[in-house]
Amino acid sequence: MRERTVTYSPAFTLVPTRECFNRCGYCNFRAERGADWLNPTEARALLLPLVRSGVVEILVLSGEVHPHDPRRSEWFAMIQGICEVALELGFLPHTNCGVLRFEEMRALQQLNVSLGLMLEIDSNRLLGSVHRQAPSKLPALRTGQLEWAGTLGIPFTTGLLLGIGETPAEREDTLRTIARLHNRHGHIQEVILQPHSPGGSQSWVGEPLGEAQLLDMVRLARQILPAEITIQIPPNLVGDLVPLLEAGARDLGGIGPVDVVNPDYAHPVVERLGERLAAAGWQLEPRLPVYPHLDRRVAAALQPLLGEHRARLCQAAVT
């Protein structure tokens, strides 16, 4: 990657369901049990108009059905079916559907070029506040997921959710946890530094993270995380991106029509974003949902399609 380059993933988000057994105080995404589920036929109808549109990544982002819910297998089969449709149409899936069983993670590895799960904050203290009603936000459970992903060799995205009541020391500890897991397995491709942005559906009331604090976090993350881990900043949740890029952020994540997690904050239009960054001396370039140095870890069945997209991306960069 060139020194003054920042990347993004041309992406579209599919939501299998917003139903979630967690009730995080800051969430603007979840719905109660009984929310609609997206079947593969409906997913196909949503994806067909995007073929040859420039979209590459299909982010499959789901609420969590409880591990002991009798509908769990049906929920997981729905997610697998959606990934299969995306692959059939020529897209590259990246799934984040919460905490998985080991065999579920291994199954999704065969249908996704990368997987993701936000670690958020590695602190049991938040179990007494914003995570009080969120059983799957137990830090040990989520670090275990990152460990499993490393054991399986899955290219992985994780991140911190900032401004939910955590302390500076807890932020630093979380970065060190991620660095330690990556040093063991070499599988973490990017770390998202996501400032919590208040929305219309949350129940928790707290002070949002200030831009100066986020800038400090980018600097700290660049000091702590191994150099091969890219730092990602969601462009719709910050004001001026340029200082964050100068501090070490190099990716803007998946950019599509709607941010389904933060519906109150519209995604920027890529062309206009590129123009603003170019005026500040930065080149905005598309990327795939798996980073090149981790291509070899992608499942063998997905390698031909990944290779086609990689070649197309390289050709576009040359021309």
Short mmCIF file of the C-alpha atoms (twelve columns), coordinates in Angstrom:
data_MODEL
# 
_entry.id   MODEL 
# 
loop_
_atom_site.group_PDB 
_atom_site.id 
_atom_site.type_symbol 
_atom_site.label_atom_id 
_atom_site.label_alt_id 
_atom_site.label_comp_id 
_atom_site.label_asym_id 
_atom_site.label_seq_id 
_atom_site.Cartn_x 
_atom_site.Cartn_y 
_atom_site.Cartn_z 
_atom_site.pdbx_PDB_model_num 
ATOM 1   C CA . MET A 1   0.000   0.000   0.000   1 
ATOM 2   C CA . ARG A 2   1.383   3.420   -0.925  1 
ATOM 3   C CA . GLU A 3   2.119   5.761   1.963   1 
ATOM 4   C CA . ARG A 4   -0.630  8.283   1.146   1 
ATOM 5   C CA . THR A 5   -3.299  5.710   0.277   1 
ATOM 6   C CA . VAL A 6   -6.443  4.968   2.265   1 
ATOM 7   C CA . THR A 7   -8.688  2.058   1.350   1 
ATOM 8   C CA . TYR A 8   -12.362 1.142   1.539   1 
ATOM 9   C CA . SER A 9   -14.403 -1.903  0.611   1 
ATOM 10  C CA . PRO A 10  -17.223 -1.434  -1.949  1 
ATOM 11  C CA . ALA A 11  -19.837 -3.248  0.091   1 
ATOM 12  C CA . PHE A 12  -23.486 -4.019  0.556   1 
ATOM 13  C CA . THR A 13  -24.941 -5.157  3.876   1 
ATOM 14  C CA . LEU A 14  -27.474 -7.949  4.226   1 
ATOM 15  C CA . VAL A 15  -29.189 -8.356  7.593   1 
ATOM 16  C CA . PRO A 16  -30.507 -11.916 8.136   1 
ATOM 17  C CA . THR A 17  -32.338 -10.672 11.234  1 
ATOM 18  C CA . ARG A 18  -32.174 -7.881  13.775  1 
ATOM 19  C CA . GLU A 19  -33.495 -10.231 16.419  1 
ATOM 20  C CA . CYS A 20  -30.904 -10.469 19.205  1 
ATOM 21  C CA . PHE A 21  -30.879 -11.945 22.680  1 
ATOM 22  C CA . ASN A 22  -28.378 -9.287  23.820  1 
ATOM 23  C CA . ARG A 23  -29.739 -5.979  25.057  1 
ATOM 24  C CA . CYS A 24  -26.747 -3.648  24.976  1 
ATOM 25  C CA . GLY A 25  -27.623 -0.240  26.361  1 
ATOM 26  C CA . TYR A 26  -26.108 1.622   23.402  1 
ATOM 27  C CA . CYS A 27  -27.569 -0.520  20.578  1 
ATOM 28  C CA . ASN A 28  -29.530 1.045   17.723  1 
ATOM 29  C CA . PHE A 29  -29.711 -2.175  15.688  1 
ATOM 30  C CA . ARG A 30  -31.449 -4.971  17.601  1 
ATOM 31  C CA . ALA A 31  -35.077 -6.074  17.587  1 
ATOM 32  C CA . GLU A 32  -37.050 -8.390  19.846  1 
ATOM 33  C CA . ARG A 33  -37.740 -12.028 19.087  1 
ATOM 34  C CA . GLY A 34  -40.259 -12.269 16.278  1 
ATOM 35  C CA . ALA A 35  -38.408 -9.879  13.966  1 
ATOM 36  C CA . ASP A 36  -38.420 -10.884 10.312  1 
ATOM 37  C CA . TRP A 37  -35.808 -13.303 9.000   1 
ATOM 38  C CA . LEU A 38  -34.297 -12.916 5.519   1 
ATOM 39  C CA . ASN A 39  -34.460 -16.058 3.399   1 
ATOM 40  C CA . PRO A 40  -32.025 -16.816 0.556   1 
ATOM 41  C CA . THR A 41  -34.654 -16.058 -2.105  1 
ATOM 42  C CA . GLU A 42  -35.141 -12.568 -0.684  1 
ATOM 43  C CA . ALA A 43  -31.371 -12.150 -0.435  1 
ATOM 44  C CA . ARG A 44  -31.013 -13.046 -4.112  1 
ATOM 45  C CA . ALA A 45  -33.588 -10.421 -5.069  1 
ATOM 46  C CA . LEU A 46  -31.617 -7.790  -3.157  1 
ATOM 47  C CA . LEU A 47  -28.269 -8.817  -4.645  1 
ATOM 48  C CA . LEU A 48  -29.169 -9.347  -8.295  1 
ATOM 49  C CA . PRO A 49  -29.337 -5.597  -9.110  1 
ATOM 50  C CA . LEU A 50  -25.814 -5.214  -7.676  1 
ATOM 51  C CA . VAL A 51  -24.138 -7.641  -10.061 1 
ATOM 52  C CA . ARG A 52  -21.554 -5.686  -12.106 1 
ATOM 53  C CA . SER A 53  -22.307 -2.570  -10.050 1 
ATOM 54  C CA . GLY A 54  -18.839 -2.399  -8.480  1 
ATOM 55  C CA . VAL A 55  -19.934 -3.944  -5.175  1 
ATOM 56  C CA . VAL A 56  -17.599 -6.767  -4.143  1 
ATOM 57  C CA . GLU A 57  -18.131 -7.421  -0.433  1 
ATOM 58  C CA . ILE A 58  -21.419 -8.670  0.948   1 
ATOM 59  C CA . LEU A 59  -21.389 -7.992  4.668   1 
ATOM 60  C CA . VAL A 60  -23.728 -10.472 6.336   1 
ATOM 61  C CA . LEU A 61  -24.520 -8.773  9.637   1 
ATOM 62  C CA . SER A 62  -26.944 -10.486 11.970  1 
ATOM 63  C CA . GLY A 63  -28.407 -10.244 15.420  1 
ATOM 64  C CA . GLU A 64  -27.759 -13.289 17.602  1 
ATOM 65  C CA . VAL A 65  -30.151 -16.134 18.311  1 
ATOM 66  C CA . HIS A 66  -29.352 -17.697 21.675  1 
ATOM 67  C CA . PRO A 67  -27.074 -20.785 21.448  1 
ATOM 68  C CA . HIS A 68  -29.703 -22.880 23.259  1 
ATOM 69  C CA . ASP A 69  -32.686 -21.567 21.309  1 
ATOM 70  C CA . PRO A 70  -34.293 -24.438 19.341  1 
ATOM 71  C CA . ARG A 71  -34.265 -22.128 16.279  1 
ATOM 72  C CA . ARG A 72  -30.473 -21.755 16.380  1 
ATOM 73  C CA . SER A 73  -29.831 -24.332 13.640  1 
ATOM 74  C CA . GLU A 74  -32.466 -22.698 11.435  1 
ATOM 75  C CA . TRP A 75  -30.878 -19.282 12.008  1 
ATOM 76  C CA . PHE A 76  -27.425 -20.581 11.147  1 
ATOM 77  C CA . ALA A 77  -28.704 -22.369 8.027   1 
ATOM 78  C CA . MET A 78  -30.239 -19.060 6.911   1 
ATOM 79  C CA . ILE A 79  -26.850 -17.348 7.206   1 
ATOM 80  C CA . GLN A 80  -25.135 -20.142 5.297   1 
ATOM 81  C CA . GLY A 81  -27.777 -19.943 2.568   1 
ATOM 82  C CA . ILE A 82  -27.301 -16.189 2.196   1 
ATOM 83  C CA . CYS A 83  -23.525 -16.629 1.889   1 
ATOM 84  C CA . GLU A 84  -24.039 -19.320 -0.762  1 
ATOM 85  C CA . VAL A 85  -26.266 -16.997 -2.790  1 
ATOM 86  C CA . ALA A 86  -23.698 -14.200 -2.560  1 
ATOM 87  C CA . LEU A 87  -20.939 -16.510 -3.797  1 
ATOM 88  C CA . GLU A 88  -23.101 -17.860 -6.608  1 
ATOM 89  C CA . LEU A 89  -23.652 -14.309 -7.850  1 
ATOM 90  C CA . GLY A 90  -19.914 -13.582 -7.761  1 
ATOM 91  C CA . PHE A 91  -19.617 -11.576 -4.539  1 
ATOM 92  C CA . LEU A 92  -17.214 -12.156 -1.651  1 
ATOM 93  C CA . PRO A 93  -19.023 -12.626 1.686   1 
ATOM 94  C CA . HIS A 94  -17.766 -11.370 5.026   1 
ATOM 95  C CA . THR A 95  -19.952 -12.415 7.956   1 
ATOM 96  C CA . ASN A 96  -20.317 -10.967 11.436  1 
ATOM 97  C CA . CYS A 97  -23.127 -12.739 13.250  1 
ATOM 98  C CA . GLY A 98  -21.907 -12.677 16.832  1 
ATOM 99  C CA . VAL A 99  -20.538 -15.469 18.972  1 
ATOM 100 C CA . LEU A 100 -20.331 -18.822 17.190  1 
ATOM 101 C CA . ARG A 101 -19.715 -22.424 18.133  1 
ATOM 102 C CA . PHE A 102 -16.396 -23.775 16.870  1 
ATOM 103 C CA . GLU A 103 -18.105 -25.956 14.254  1 
ATOM 104 C CA . GLU A 104 -20.236 -22.995 13.104  1 
ATOM 105 C CA . MET A 105 -17.136 -20.868 12.638  1 
ATOM 106 C CA . ARG A 106 -15.443 -23.645 10.698  1 
ATOM 107 C CA . ALA A 107 -18.518 -24.025 8.475   1 
ATOM 108 C CA . LEU A 108 -18.629 -20.289 7.710   1 
ATOM 109 C CA . GLN A 109 -14.920 -20.385 6.885   1 
ATOM 110 C CA . GLN A 110 -15.868 -22.409 3.795   1 
ATOM 111 C CA . LEU A 111 -18.300 -19.685 2.623   1 
ATOM 112 C CA . ASN A 112 -16.516 -16.447 3.602   1 
ATOM 113 C CA . VAL A 113 -13.191 -14.911 2.652   1 
ATOM 114 C CA . SER A 114 -13.067 -13.325 6.114   1 
ATOM 115 C CA . LEU A 115 -15.084 -13.159 9.307   1 
ATOM 116 C CA . GLY A 116 -15.511 -10.495 11.957  1 
ATOM 117 C CA . LEU A 117 -16.471 -9.887  15.565  1 
ATOM 118 C CA . MET A 118 -15.997 -6.719  17.573  1 
ATOM 119 C CA . LEU A 119 -14.154 -7.381  20.814  1 
ATOM 120 C CA . GLU A 120 -15.526 -3.977  21.925  1 
ATOM 121 C CA . ILE A 121 -13.826 -3.528  25.320  1 
ATOM 122 C CA . ASP A 122 -11.955 -6.253  27.161  1 
ATOM 123 C CA . SER A 123 -13.375 -5.352  30.572  1 
ATOM 124 C CA . ASN A 124 -15.650 -7.263  32.930  1 
ATOM 125 C CA . ARG A 125 -16.546 -3.951  34.581  1 
ATOM 126 C CA . LEU A 126 -18.928 -3.068  31.742  1 
ATOM 127 C CA . LEU A 127 -20.972 -6.189  32.562  1 
ATOM 128 C CA . GLY A 128 -22.402 -4.075  35.362  1 
ATOM 129 C CA . SER A 129 -23.517 -1.249  33.054  1 
ATOM 130 C CA . VAL A 130 -24.016 -1.260  29.259  1 
ATOM 131 C CA . HIS A 131 -23.493 -5.039  28.979  1 
ATOM 132 C CA . ARG A 132 -25.595 -5.998  31.975  1 
ATOM 133 C CA . GLN A 133 -28.205 -7.655  29.726  1 
ATOM 134 C CA . ALA A 134 -25.788 -8.873  27.051  1 
ATOM 135 C CA . PRO A 135 -24.609 -12.422 27.835  1 
ATOM 136 C CA . SER A 136 -22.483 -12.772 24.711  1 
ATOM 137 C CA . LYS A 137 -20.498 -9.619  25.527  1 
ATOM 138 C CA . LEU A 138 -18.547 -11.506 28.194  1 
ATOM 139 C CA . PRO A 139 -14.941 -10.530 27.321  1 
ATOM 140 C CA . ALA A 140 -13.544 -14.035 27.817  1 
ATOM 141 C CA . LEU A 141 -16.158 -15.395 25.398  1 
ATOM 142 C CA . ARG A 142 -15.227 -12.896 22.712  1 
ATOM 143 C CA . THR A 143 -11.460 -13.250 23.099  1 
ATOM 144 C CA . GLY A 144 -12.090 -16.989 22.813  1 
ATOM 145 C CA . GLN A 145 -13.722 -16.338 19.439  1 
ATOM 146 C CA . LEU A 146 -10.630 -14.500 18.238  1 
ATOM 147 C CA . GLU A 147 -8.515  -17.403 19.487  1 
ATOM 148 C CA . TRP A 148 -10.646 -19.936 17.597  1 
ATOM 149 C CA . ALA A 149 -10.447 -17.858 14.431  1 
ATOM 150 C CA . GLY A 150 -6.673  -17.893 14.775  1 
ATOM 151 C CA . THR A 151 -6.612  -21.639 15.319  1 
ATOM 152 C CA . LEU A 152 -8.665  -22.100 12.144  1 
ATOM 153 C CA . GLY A 153 -6.510  -19.602 10.239  1 
ATOM 154 C CA . ILE A 154 -9.415  -17.311 9.342   1 
ATOM 155 C CA . PRO A 155 -8.617  -13.757 8.146   1 
ATOM 156 C CA . PHE A 156 -10.356 -11.753 10.839  1 
ATOM 157 C CA . THR A 157 -11.607 -8.256  11.572  1 
ATOM 158 C CA . THR A 158 -12.185 -7.066  15.105  1 
ATOM 159 C CA . GLY A 159 -12.310 -3.735  16.868  1 
ATOM 160 C CA . LEU A 160 -13.069 -1.509  19.818  1 
ATOM 161 C CA . LEU A 161 -16.320 0.287   20.534  1 
ATOM 162 C CA . LEU A 162 -15.279 3.536   22.186  1 
ATOM 163 C CA . GLY A 163 -17.235 5.875   24.403  1 
ATOM 164 C CA . ILE A 164 -19.449 3.300   26.166  1 
ATOM 165 C CA . GLY A 165 -18.148 4.017   29.659  1 
ATOM 166 C CA . GLU A 166 -14.703 2.448   29.384  1 
ATOM 167 C CA . THR A 167 -11.532 3.940   30.881  1 
ATOM 168 C CA . PRO A 168 -8.325  4.839   28.981  1 
ATOM 169 C CA . ALA A 169 -6.594  1.918   30.690  1 
ATOM 170 C CA . GLU A 170 -9.302  -0.480  29.476  1 
ATOM 171 C CA . ARG A 171 -8.872  0.793   25.933  1 
ATOM 172 C CA . GLU A 172 -5.147  0.162   26.085  1 
ATOM 173 C CA . ASP A 173 -5.647  -3.287  27.603  1 
ATOM 174 C CA . THR A 174 -8.030  -4.194  24.771  1 
ATOM 175 C CA . LEU A 175 -5.492  -3.200  22.131  1 
ATOM 176 C CA . ARG A 176 -2.854  -5.284  23.886  1 
ATOM 177 C CA . THR A 177 -5.211  -8.273  23.990  1 
ATOM 178 C CA . ILE A 178 -5.735  -8.028  20.223  1 
ATOM 179 C CA . ALA A 179 -2.002  -7.653  19.596  1 
ATOM 180 C CA . ARG A 180 -1.258  -10.708 21.734  1 
ATOM 181 C CA . LEU A 181 -3.799  -12.863 19.883  1 
ATOM 182 C CA . HIS A 182 -2.481  -11.723 16.511  1 
ATOM 183 C CA . ASN A 183 1.131   -12.371 17.482  1 
ATOM 184 C CA . ARG A 184 0.093   -15.936 18.287  1 
ATOM 185 C CA . HIS A 185 -1.824  -16.622 15.059  1 
ATOM 186 C CA . GLY A 186 -1.132  -13.829 12.527  1 
ATOM 187 C CA . HIS A 187 -4.776  -13.716 11.452  1 
ATOM 188 C CA . ILE A 188 -6.131  -10.274 12.382  1 
ATOM 189 C CA . GLN A 189 -6.224  -8.097  9.286   1 
ATOM 190 C CA . GLU A 190 -7.763  -4.910  10.652  1 
ATOM 191 C CA . VAL A 191 -8.907  -3.308  13.868  1 
ATOM 192 C CA . ILE A 192 -11.846 -0.920  13.819  1 
ATOM 193 C CA . LEU A 193 -11.761 2.044   16.178  1 
ATOM 194 C CA . GLN A 194 -15.468 2.838   16.282  1 
ATOM 195 C CA . PRO A 195 -16.677 5.783   18.350  1 
ATOM 196 C CA . HIS A 196 -20.123 5.127   19.757  1 
ATOM 197 C CA . SER A 197 -22.479 7.612   18.147  1 
ATOM 198 C CA . PRO A 198 -25.774 8.202   19.980  1 
ATOM 199 C CA . GLY A 199 -28.841 7.070   18.068  1 
ATOM 200 C CA . GLY A 200 -32.593 7.136   18.390  1 
ATOM 201 C CA . SER A 201 -33.105 3.594   19.725  1 
ATOM 202 C CA . GLN A 202 -30.548 3.261   22.511  1 
ATOM 203 C CA . SER A 203 -31.434 3.247   26.199  1 
ATOM 204 C CA . TRP A 204 -28.042 4.198   27.629  1 
ATOM 205 C CA . VAL A 205 -27.179 7.869   28.075  1 
ATOM 206 C CA . GLY A 206 -23.503 8.736   28.070  1 
ATOM 207 C CA . GLU A 207 -20.998 11.185  26.681  1 
ATOM 208 C CA . PRO A 208 -19.862 10.363  23.132  1 
ATOM 209 C CA . LEU A 209 -16.148 10.009  22.503  1 
ATOM 210 C CA . GLY A 210 -14.498 13.309  21.630  1 
ATOM 211 C CA . GLU A 211 -12.519 13.674  18.409  1 
ATOM 212 C CA . ALA A 212 -9.340  14.458  20.339  1 
ATOM 213 C CA . GLN A 213 -9.773  11.192  22.258  1 
ATOM 214 C CA . LEU A 214 -10.265 9.269   19.034  1 
ATOM 215 C CA . LEU A 215 -7.117  10.828  17.587  1 
ATOM 216 C CA . ASP A 216 -5.201  9.726   20.682  1 
ATOM 217 C CA . MET A 217 -6.627  6.225   20.254  1 
ATOM 218 C CA . VAL A 218 -5.410  6.003   16.654  1 
ATOM 219 C CA . ARG A 219 -1.918  6.997   17.774  1 
ATOM 220 C CA . LEU A 220 -1.995  4.507   20.637  1 
ATOM 221 C CA . ALA A 221 -3.289  1.714   18.407  1 
ATOM 222 C CA . ARG A 222 -0.537  2.334   15.877  1 
ATOM 223 C CA . GLN A 223 2.029   2.059   18.662  1 
ATOM 224 C CA . ILE A 224 0.602   -1.161  20.131  1 
ATOM 225 C CA . LEU A 225 -0.713  -3.147  17.166  1 
ATOM 226 C CA . PRO A 226 1.646   -5.016  14.812  1 
ATOM 227 C CA . ALA A 227 2.359   -3.092  11.617  1 
ATOM 228 C CA . GLU A 228 0.496   -5.586  9.386   1 
ATOM 229 C CA . ILE A 229 -2.800  -4.845  11.156  1 
ATOM 230 C CA . THR A 230 -4.636  -1.997  9.438   1 
ATOM 231 C CA . ILE A 231 -6.478  0.564   11.561  1 
ATOM 232 C CA . GLN A 232 -9.991  1.300   10.308  1 
ATOM 233 C CA . ILE A 233 -12.119 4.374   11.035  1 
ATOM 234 C CA . PRO A 234 -15.833 4.558   10.032  1 
ATOM 235 C CA . PRO A 235 -15.978 7.747   7.935   1 
ATOM 236 C CA . ASN A 236 -19.629 8.525   8.751   1 
ATOM 237 C CA . LEU A 237 -18.958 8.634   12.507  1 
ATOM 238 C CA . VAL A 238 -16.182 11.234  12.555  1 
ATOM 239 C CA . GLY A 239 -15.754 14.820  11.471  1 
ATOM 240 C CA . ASP A 240 -12.350 15.449  9.887   1 
ATOM 241 C CA . LEU A 241 -10.744 12.226  8.684   1 
ATOM 242 C CA . VAL A 242 -7.410  13.735  7.718   1 
ATOM 243 C CA . PRO A 243 -5.846  14.008  11.212  1 
ATOM 244 C CA . LEU A 244 -6.812  10.385  11.858  1 
ATOM 245 C CA . LEU A 245 -5.105  9.304   8.645   1 
ATOM 246 C CA . GLU A 246 -2.015  11.292  9.509   1 
ATOM 247 C CA . ALA A 247 -1.985  9.513   12.889  1 
ATOM 248 C CA . GLY A 248 -2.009  6.046   11.312  1 
ATOM 249 C CA . ALA A 249 -5.525  5.036   10.227  1 
ATOM 250 C CA . ARG A 250 -5.501  3.589   6.707   1 
ATOM 251 C CA . ASP A 251 -8.941  2.126   6.005   1 
ATOM 252 C CA . LEU A 252 -12.550 3.342   6.005   1 
ATOM 253 C CA . GLY A 253 -14.316 -0.032  6.059   1 
ATOM 254 C CA . GLY A 254 -17.227 -1.120  3.935   1 
ATOM 255 C CA . ILE A 255 -19.040 1.774   2.304   1 
ATOM 256 C CA . GLY A 256 -22.494 1.188   0.886   1 
ATOM 257 C CA . PRO A 257 -25.905 2.826   0.681   1 
ATOM 258 C CA . VAL A 258 -26.799 2.488   4.397   1 
ATOM 259 C CA . ASP A 259 -24.998 1.962   7.711   1 
ATOM 260 C CA . VAL A 260 -27.425 -0.506  9.281   1 
ATOM 261 C CA . VAL A 261 -25.729 -0.416  12.695  1 
ATOM 262 C CA . ASN A 262 -25.779 3.388   12.871  1 
ATOM 263 C CA . PRO A 263 -28.838 4.315   10.774  1 
ATOM 264 C CA . ASP A 264 -28.766 7.904   12.034  1 
ATOM 265 C CA . TYR A 265 -25.404 8.476   10.297  1 
ATOM 266 C CA . ALA A 266 -25.398 8.232   6.508   1 
ATOM 267 C CA . HIS A 267 -22.429 6.770   4.664   1 
ATOM 268 C CA . PRO A 268 -20.534 9.256   2.486   1 
ATOM 269 C CA . VAL A 269 -20.721 9.088   -1.289  1 
ATOM 270 C CA . VAL A 270 -17.461 7.481   -2.388  1 
ATOM 271 C CA . GLU A 271 -16.765 9.916   -5.226  1 
ATOM 272 C CA . ARG A 272 -17.187 12.968  -3.010  1 
ATOM 273 C CA . LEU A 273 -15.179 11.368  -0.221  1 
ATOM 274 C CA . GLY A 274 -12.384 10.653  -2.683  1 
ATOM 275 C CA . GLU A 275 -12.374 14.256  -3.850  1 
ATOM 276 C CA . ARG A 276 -12.133 15.575  -0.286  1 
ATOM 277 C CA . LEU A 277 -9.300  13.230  0.553   1 
ATOM 278 C CA . ALA A 278 -7.455  14.018  -2.684  1 
ATOM 279 C CA . ALA A 279 -7.549  17.710  -1.782  1 
ATOM 280 C CA . ALA A 280 -5.683  16.787  1.407   1 
ATOM 281 C CA . GLY A 281 -3.134  14.656  -0.445  1 
ATOM 282 C CA . TRP A 282 -4.688  11.214  0.097   1 
ATOM 283 C CA . GLN A 283 -5.660  8.662   -2.551  1 
ATOM 284 C CA . LEU A 284 -8.824  6.625   -1.886  1 
ATOM 285 C CA . GLU A 285 -8.684  3.119   -3.353  1 
ATOM 286 C CA . PRO A 286 -11.006 0.087   -3.218  1 
ATOM 287 C CA . ARG A 287 -9.925  -3.177  -1.610  1 
ATOM 288 C CA . LEU A 288 -11.298 -6.684  -1.151  1 
ATOM 289 C CA . PRO A 289 -12.747 -7.945  2.157   1 
ATOM 290 C CA . VAL A 290 -9.574  -9.983  2.696   1 
ATOM 291 C CA . TYR A 291 -6.143  -8.361  2.686   1 
ATOM 292 C CA . PRO A 292 -3.594  -9.671  0.138   1 
ATOM 293 C CA . HIS A 293 -1.140  -11.073 2.689   1 
ATOM 294 C CA . LEU A 294 -3.926  -13.328 4.014   1 
ATOM 295 C CA . ASP A 295 -5.268  -14.565 0.653   1 
ATOM 296 C CA . ARG A 296 -3.582  -17.930 1.106   1 
ATOM 297 C CA . ARG A 297 -5.628  -18.557 4.269   1 
ATOM 298 C CA . VAL A 298 -8.940  -18.399 2.410   1 
ATOM 299 C CA . ALA A 299 -10.665 -21.759 1.875   1 
ATOM 300 C CA . ALA A 300 -9.560  -23.640 -1.236  1 
ATOM 301 C CA . ALA A 301 -13.070 -23.651 -2.735  1 
ATOM 302 C CA . LEU A 302 -13.132 -19.843 -2.685  1 
ATOM 303 C CA . GLN A 303 -9.674  -19.314 -4.187  1 
ATOM 304 C CA . PRO A 304 -10.757 -19.174 -7.872  1 
ATOM 305 C CA . LEU A 305 -13.351 -16.448 -7.222  1 
ATOM 306 C CA . LEU A 306 -10.970 -14.568 -4.945  1 
ATOM 307 C CA . GLY A 307 -8.292  -14.768 -7.618  1 
ATOM 308 C CA . GLU A 308 -10.636 -13.280 -10.212 1 
ATOM 309 C CA . HIS A 309 -11.441 -10.339 -7.950  1 
ATOM 310 C CA . ARG A 310 -7.782  -9.844  -7.011  1 
ATOM 311 C CA . ALA A 311 -6.746  -9.789  -10.684 1 
ATOM 312 C CA . ARG A 312 -9.544  -7.360  -11.544 1 
ATOM 313 C CA . LEU A 313 -8.528  -5.053  -8.691  1 
ATOM 314 C CA . CYS A 314 -4.869  -5.123  -9.738  1 
ATOM 315 C CA . GLN A 315 -5.801  -4.409  -13.348 1 
ATOM 316 C CA . ALA A 316 -7.922  -1.429  -12.301 1 
ATOM 317 C CA . ALA A 317 -5.037  -0.065  -10.248 1 
ATOM 318 C CA . VAL A 318 -2.727  -0.263  -13.280 1 
ATOM 319 C CA . THR A 319 -5.162  1.463   -15.618 1 
# 
